[in-house]
């Protein structure tokens, strides 16, 4: 798997988990600890940015899931 595919896969996982929780991107941003904006979530979900492990950790906490859930490749 190349970098582009990996980032798109992570983004798809974030988006799917967010939607399963019934959250909008704005709702998710409100649940994330620290400073992050909606455009960053949008870029992550579309695979256009490479989030740090700390950002993924904060997203996982907000979505009440594991880091593994965000990076797994189904």
N, C-alpha and C positions, 0 to 999 in steps of 0.2 A: 504494500500500500504506500503510495507516495504522499507527500505532505499535503497536497491539495485535497486528496481523497480523505485523509485523516481529519482535516479541519472541517470538511463538509459533513463527515460522519458525526463528529462531536456536536456540530451545530444542529444537525437533525435530531440527535438525542436530546439536546437542551430544549429544542422547540417541542418535540413530542411530549416530553415530561411536563413542560410548562402547560401545554394544552390539556394534558390529562388531569392536571390540577385545576383546570378552569381559570388559569391566570392569563392576563394580557401581559405584554412586555412591560408596560408601565407598572402593573401589579407586581411583577417579579422584581423590578428595580426597587420598589418600595420595601420588599422583604430582604433584600441583600444588605448585609452589614457593610458600611463604608461607602465611599463615593464611587458610583458607577452610573452611567447615563443610558438612556433607552437606545441611543444610536449604537452604543457599544454592544448591547445585547443583540440588536439587529445584525450587526457585523459578525458576531459570533455565530448566530443561528444560520447565517448564509455562508459561513465558512470563509469570510473575507479577512479575518484577523486571527492571529495566533494568541489565544488567551493564556495568561500565566497560570501556573498551577494554583496560585493563591486565588485568582479570580474564579477558576473552576471550583475550588473548595468552597468559596462563598456562594456560588450558584447552587452547588449541591446542598449546602445547608439550607438555603432558601427554599429549595424544592423538596427538602426532606428526603434526599436520596444519597447514595454513595457516589464517590468519585468514579468508581467502576461503572456505575450506571451511565455516566456521562461519556465515558471513553470506550465503552464496549462496542464491538463490531458484530452486529447480528447479520 
